[in-house]
Amino acid sequence: MTDEFKEPNENIFDSGVSKAERFAKGKAIRNTTPRAIHREWKSAKDRQDPVAILINTSVGRVESLLPIRYSRMMESPFSFYRGSAAIMAADLARTQNTGIELQLCGDCHLMNFGGFATPERKLVFDINDFDETLPGPWEWDLKRLATSFTIAGRWKNFSSKICKEAAWLVADSYKRHMLEYSKLSALQIWYAHIDLADLIELGRDDEIKQFQKKRLKKAAEYTAHEKEFAKLTYQQGKRARIKDEPPLIYHLTGEEEENMLGQAEAIHQKYIKSLSEDKRILLNRYSVHDIVIKVVGVGSVGTLCGISLLMSSTGEPIFLQFKEARQSVLEPHLKTKSIYKHQGERIVMGQKLMQSASDMFLGWTDGESGKFFYIRQLRDAKVKPVLEVMKAKNLMDYAKACGWVLARAHARSGDASLLSGYIGKNDDFTNAIADFAVLYANQNEVDYKKMLEAIKTGRLPIPMER
């Protein structure tokens, strides 16, 4: 069904070499790539126009949704950052790295982490977006994540010291936990997960802890499909239909709807074939009942995404979310190209490799138009970060948690001993990442202003005011 995962570089995990030897090899890399070099960022004279990159990444998207994409990005420098992974990928490709590669999230910012239910109904904290996943330089994920905390802190009007410290804590947590994972066996790393309830208990703010515990209790009690059915559907005769909420949720009309429904069953069967046999048996008891288009996220706006309602013969619902899978923004900047011809398969396999547990219905398919898709459950006890209520110490706690998760995710496909040997135990590397985060947050603000100017001049469209 799929090619076996292949690690793309010479620093692959070698079970015949001791942990101490791999640690020493990582330490030796400092001679050619000093840790202090990771603080460097300066915009090159021939740096590509960020607005041109945005326009280029909009090619092939649903044109009528592009104004929504840009209007969401213009809300703040942080919103812009969430939608500009392609810009940063081009910039990171110009920075020096150690040559150590592993599976990357590819769009590793703080809003792409959260809590969700495993197939065993445990609530864990993990990375939850893998649209851009590919093997690549490990530093890229860490730099993007750390920078996101500095930018988010500025959005919250926290002091410069706090904004930089949040980025520092991401790198420090990554360093400390990578050292811990370097002492574990590969199997122990594979079993490792971060329990959401335990993570909440580590927080220092009692008010926020109570807020999060209430959200956790609600998520644990959440029987997604039945509750979503009552919220999202209405009866049209004997048939359940998903409610339209234009412009964010809507049915196609006329010939477009007929074509989509006509292809739906064939596309659904291709998807089922990507699943394990037990899940195929389960989903074969359901059939496609209705499909709508849904606008999601910031960076994904304009890609073809939607919700499909499946119904069993006895009327039980399952909601699945399908999402268009496009080429990763990382791929043009990597020497090693993806081993997957199917972009949906690339995302699914990367997600399974990095997450401690993945959605039981995670799979891929493609349509007659040649577009690739991946599919998962619409919602499954998800607990998203709420930046609006975070105080400075909450942001710090969250930075530590995200750094921990990223270390665990990287340790699954990478060599924790090699990485830990390079990073070391002092603050040299951590300080460098924090410095980079501040410099790139400044660059992000410059690029954000360029986007606003492009909107003002009509180069980028936004919705017409009513």
C-alpha positions in Angstrom: 0.0 0.0 0.0 2.8 2.4 0.8 6.6 2.7 0.6 8.4 2.0 3.8 9.5 5.2 5.5 13.1 6.1 4.5 15.3 8.4 6.5 17.0 10.8 4.1 20.5 11.5 5.5 23.7 9.9 6.6 22.9 10.5 10.3 20.4 7.7 10.6 20.0 5.8 13.8 22.6 3.1 14.0 21.7 0.4 16.6 25.3 -0.9 16.3 26.8 2.3 17.8 26.5 3.0 21.5 24.6 6.0 22.9 27.9 7.4 24.1 29.4 7.2 20.7 26.4 8.9 19.1 26.4 11.6 21.7 30.1 12.2 21.0 29.4 12.4 17.3 26.7 15.0 17.9 29.1 17.0 20.1 31.8 16.9 17.3 29.3 18.5 14.9 29.7 21.8 16.9 33.2 22.1 15.3 31.7 22.6 11.8 28.3 24.1 12.9 28.8 26.1 16.1 25.7 26.4 18.2 25.9 30.2 18.3 25.4 30.2 14.5 21.7 29.4 15.0 21.0 33.0 16.4 21.8 34.5 13.0 19.1 36.1 10.8 19.5 38.8 8.3 17.3 39.5 5.3 19.4 39.0 2.1 19.3 41.6 -0.7 18.0 38.9 -3.1 15.3 37.7 -0.6 12.1 36.8 -2.4 9.2 39.2 -2.1 7.0 37.8 0.7 3.8 38.9 -1.1 4.9 37.1 -4.2 5.3 33.9 -2.2 1.8 34.3 -0.8 0.4 34.8 -4.3 2.4 31.8 -5.5 1.0 29.6 -2.7 -2.5 30.7 -3.6 -2.3 29.2 -7.1 -4.7 26.3 -7.4 -6.8 27.3 -4.4 -10.5 28.1 -4.5 -10.3 31.7 -5.8 -13.5 32.9 -4.2 -12.0 32.0 -0.8 -8.7 33.9 -1.1 -10.2 37.1 0.2 -11.0 35.2 3.4 -7.5 33.9 3.6 -5.9 37.3 3.4 -8.5 39.0 5.7 -7.6 36.4 8.4 -3.9 36.9 7.9 -4.2 40.7 8.2 -5.8 40.5 11.7 -2.3 40.7 13.4 1.3 39.8 12.8 0.6 36.5 14.6 -2.3 35.7 12.3 0.0 36.5 9.4 2.7 34.2 10.8 0.3 31.4 10.9 -0.5 31.7 7.3 3.0 32.3 6.0 4.8 29.0 6.5 6.1 29.2 2.9 7.8 32.5 3.5 9.6 31.2 6.6 10.5 27.9 4.8 12.3 29.9 2.1 14.1 31.9 4.8 15.1 28.9 6.9 16.6 27.3 3.8 19.2 30.1 3.8 20.2 29.5 7.4 23.0 27.1 8.4 22.1 23.7 9.9 23.8 20.7 11.3 22.9 18.4 8.4 20.9 16.2 10.8 17.5 15.5 9.3 14.4 13.8 10.7 10.6 14.0 10.2 9.4 17.6 10.5 6.0 19.0 11.4 6.8 21.6 8.7 4.5 24.3 10.2 5.5 24.1 13.8 3.8 27.1 15.5 2.1 27.2 18.9 -1.5 27.0 17.6 -0.7 23.6 15.9 -0.5 21.9 19.3 -3.4 20.8 21.4 -5.2 18.0 23.3 -7.2 15.3 21.6 -8.5 11.8 22.3 -6.5 8.7 21.3 -8.3 5.6 19.8 -8.2 4.3 23.4 -10.0 7.4 24.6 -7.1 8.9 26.5 -6.6 12.6 26.3 -3.0 13.5 25.2 -1.2 16.7 24.3 0.6 16.6 20.9 1.2 18.3 17.6 -2.0 18.3 15.5 -1.2 19.7 12.1 1.0 17.9 9.5 0.0 19.5 6.2 3.7 20.4 5.6 5.4 17.4 7.1 8.5 16.1 5.4 12.0 14.9 6.5 14.3 17.9 6.9 16.7 19.9 9.1 15.5 19.5 12.7 16.4 23.1 13.5 13.6 24.4 11.2 10.7 23.1 13.4 12.3 24.4 16.6 13.1 27.9 15.2 9.5 28.3 13.8 8.0 27.2 17.1 10.2 29.4 19.3 9.5 32.4 17.0 5.8 31.8 17.2 5.9 32.4 21.0 7.8 35.7 20.6 5.2 36.9 18.1 2.3 35.7 20.2 3.7 37.4 23.3 4.0 40.7 21.4 0.4 40.2 20.2 -0.5 39.9 23.9 1.4 43.1 24.7 3.8 41.3 27.0 7.2 42.8 27.6 10.2 42.2 25.3 11.8 40.3 28.1 8.9 37.9 28.4 8.5 37.4 24.7 12.1 36.4 24.4 12.0 34.3 27.5 9.0 32.3 26.1 11.1 31.4 23.0 14.0 30.5 25.3 11.8 28.2 27.3 10.8 26.4 24.2 14.4 25.6 23.3 15.3 24.9 26.9 12.4 22.4 27.3 13.4 20.8 24.0 17.0 20.5 25.2 16.1 19.0 28.6 13.6 16.5 27.2 15.8 15.5 24.3 18.5 14.6 26.9 15.9 12.5 28.7 14.9 10.7 25.5 18.6 10.0 24.7 18.7 7.8 27.7 15.7 5.7 26.7 15.4 2.8 24.3 13.8 3.3 20.9 10.7 1.3 22.2 10.4 3.4 25.3 10.4 6.6 23.1 7.7 5.0 20.9 5.5 4.4 23.9 6.1 7.9 25.4 3.1 10.2 25.4 2.1 13.4 27.3 -1.1 13.0 29.3 -3.1 16.2 29.1 -4.4 16.0 32.7 -0.9 15.6 34.0 0.3 18.5 31.9 -2.5 20.8 33.3 -1.4 19.9 36.9 2.1 21.2 36.1 0.7 24.7 35.5 1.4 27.5 38.0 -1.8 29.5 37.7 -4.7 28.0 39.7 -7.3 30.1 37.9 -6.2 28.8 34.5 -5.8 25.3 35.9 -9.5 25.3 36.9 -10.4 26.7 33.5 -8.4 23.9 31.7 -9.8 21.2 34.0 -13.4 22.2 33.0 -12.4 22.1 29.4 -10.8 18.7 29.9 -13.8 17.3 31.7 -16.0 18.5 28.8 -13.7 17.0 26.2 -13.6 13.7 28.1 -17.4 13.5 28.1 -17.6 14.5 24.5 -19.3 11.9 22.2 -18.5 13.9 19.1 -20.6 12.4 16.4 -23.9 12.3 18.2 -23.5 15.8 19.6 -22.3 17.2 16.2 -25.2 15.5 14.5 -27.7 17.5 16.6 -25.7 20.8 16.1 -24.7 20.5 12.5 -27.7 18.9 10.7 -31.4 19.3 9.9 -33.9 17.0 8.4 -34.9 17.5 4.7 -37.7 15.0 4.4 -36.3 11.7 5.6 -32.7 12.8 4.8 -30.3 14.5 7.2 -28.4 17.4 5.7 -25.6 19.5 7.1 -26.5 23.1 7.8 -25.1 25.8 5.6 -23.3 28.7 7.4 -22.0 30.7 4.4 -19.3 31.7 3.6 -17.6 29.3 6.0 -19.8 26.1 5.6 -21.8 25.6 2.4 -23.1 23.1 -0.1 -22.0 23.3 -3.7 -25.0 23.9 -6.0 -26.3 22.7 -9.3 -23.9 20.8 -11.6 -21.0 21.2 -9.1 -23.0 19.5 -6.3 -24.1 16.7 -8.7 -20.5 16.0 -9.8 -19.3 15.9 -6.2 -22.0 13.6 -5.0 -21.5 11.4 -8.1 -17.8 11.0 -7.2 -18.3 10.8 -3.5 -18.8 7.0 -3.1 -15.8 6.2 -5.4 -13.6 8.6 -3.5 -14.8 7.2 -0.2 -14.0 3.7 -1.2 -10.4 4.7 -2.2 -10.1 6.3 1.3 -11.3 3.1 3.0 -8.7 1.1 1.2 -6.0 3.3 2.8 -7.1 2.2 6.3 -6.3 -1.0 8.2 -8.6 -3.9 7.7 -10.5 -3.5 11.0 -11.3 0.1 10.2 -12.3 -0.9 6.7 -14.8 -3.4 8.1 -16.2 -0.7 10.5 -16.6 2.0 7.9 -18.1 -0.3 5.3 -21.2 -0.3 7.6 -21.6 3.4 6.7 -22.4 5.2 3.5 -21.9 8.9 2.4 -25.0 10.9 3.2 -24.0 14.5 2.6 -21.0 16.7 1.8 -20.3 20.4 2.4 -17.3 22.7 1.9 -15.8 24.1 5.1 -13.3 27.0 5.4 -10.6 26.0 8.0 -7.7 27.6 9.7 -5.6 30.5 8.3 -2.9 28.9 6.1 -5.4 26.3 4.7 -8.0 28.8 3.6 -8.7 28.3 -0.1 -7.7 24.7 -0.2 -10.6 22.3 -0.8 -11.7 21.2 2.6 -15.0 20.0 3.9 -17.2 17.7 6.0 -18.8 14.4 5.0 -21.6 12.9 6.9 -21.7 9.1 7.0 -24.8 7.2 8.2 -25.2 3.6 9.1 -28.3 1.6 8.0 -29.7 2.2 11.5 -29.1 5.9 11.5 -25.9 6.4 13.5 -23.7 9.2 12.2 -20.0 9.7 11.7 -18.6 13.0 10.6 -15.3 13.0 8.7 -13.3 16.0 7.6 -11.5 15.9 4.3 -8.7 18.3 3.5 -6.8 18.9 0.3 -3.2 17.8 0.5 -0.8 19.9 -1.5 2.9 19.9 -1.9 4.7 20.7 1.3 6.1 24.3 1.4 9.3 22.7 2.5 9.9 20.5 -0.5 11.2 23.2 -2.9 14.0 23.9 -0.4 15.1 20.3 0.4 17.7 18.3 -1.5 15.8 15.1 -0.7 12.3 15.0 -2.3 9.3 13.2 -0.8 9.2 9.5 -1.4 5.4 9.7 -1.6 3.7 10.5 -4.9 0.4 10.9 -3.1 0.4 14.1 -0.9 -2.3 12.8 1.3 -0.3 9.7 2.1 2.7 11.9 2.8 0.7 13.7 5.5 -0.8 10.6 7.0 2.5 8.8 7.2 4.3 11.8 8.6 1.6 12.3 11.2 1.7 8.7 12.3 5.5 8.9 12.6 5.5 12.0 14.8 2.4 11.6 17.0 2.2 9.4 20.0 -1.3 8.3 18.8 -3.3 9.2 15.7 -6.9 9.4 14.7 -8.3 5.9 14.1 -9.9 7.1 10.8 -6.8 8.9 9.5 -6.4 8.0 5.8 -6.0 9.4 2.3 -7.8 9.4 -1.1 -7.9 11.4 -4.3 -10.6 12.7 -6.7 -11.1 12.6 -10.4 -9.8 16.2 -10.7 -6.3 14.9 -9.6 -6.4 16.6 -6.2 -5.1 14.7 -3.2 -6.9 14.5 0.1 -6.4 13.2 3.6 -9.3 12.4 5.9 -9.8 12.2 9.7 -12.7 12.6 12.2 -14.2 16.0 12.3 -13.6 16.6 16.0 -12.6 14.1 18.6 -12.4 15.7 22.1 -10.1 18.4 20.9 -8.7 20.9 23.4 -7.2 23.9 21.6 -4.9 26.6 23.2 -6.8 29.8 24.1 -4.3 32.6 23.7 -6.9 35.2 24.7 -7.0 34.1 28.3 -3.3 33.4 28.8 -1.2 35.5 31.2 2.5 35.7 30.9 3.2 32.7 33.2 0.6 30.7 31.2 2.5 31.4 28.0 5.7 30.3 29.7 4.1 27.0 30.9 2.7 26.4 27.4 6.2 27.1 25.9 7.7 24.4 28.0 4.9 22.0 27.0 5.3 22.6 23.3 9.1 22.2 23.5 8.6 18.9 25.3 6.2 17.6 22.7 8.5 18.6 19.8 11.4 16.8 21.5 9.3 13.7 21.8 8.1 13.9 18.2 11.7 14.4 16.8 13.1 11.6 19.0 10.8 9.1 17.2 12.3 9.5 13.8 15.7 11.1 14.8 18.6 10.1 17.0 18.1 11.7 20.4 21.6 10.9 21.5 23.1 12.6 18.4 20.9 15.6 18.9 21.5 15.9 22.6 25.2 15.6 22.0 25.1 18.6 19.7 22.8 20.7 21.8 24.7 20.1 25.0 23.7 20.9 28.6 24.6 24.6 28.9 22.6 27.5 27.5 24.6 28.2 24.4 22.1 26.7 22.0 19.1 27.8 23.9 20.3 31.4 23.9 20.9 31.3 20.2 17.4 30.1 19.4 15.9 32.8 21.6 18.0 35.4 19.8 16.9 34.1 16.4 13.2 34.2 17.5 13.5 37.9 18.3 15.2 38.7 15.0 12.7 36.7 13.0 9.7 38.2 14.8 11.0 41.5 13.7 11.2 40.2 10.1 7.7 38.9 10.4 6.4 42.4 11.3 8.2 43.9 8.3 6.6 41.2 6.0 3.2 41.8 7.7 3.3 45.5 6.8 4.2 44.5 3.2 1.1 42.4 3.1 -1.1 45.2 4.4 0.3 47.5 1.7 -0.4 44.9 -0.9 -4.0 44.7 0.3 -4.3 48.5 0.3 -3.1 48.7 -3.3 -5.3 45.8 -4.4 -2.5 43.3 -5.1 -4.1 41.0 -2.6 -8.0 40.8 -2.4 -10.1 40.9 0.8 -13.9 40.6 1.2 -15.9 43.7 0.2 -17.4 45.6 3.1 -21.2 45.4 3.2 
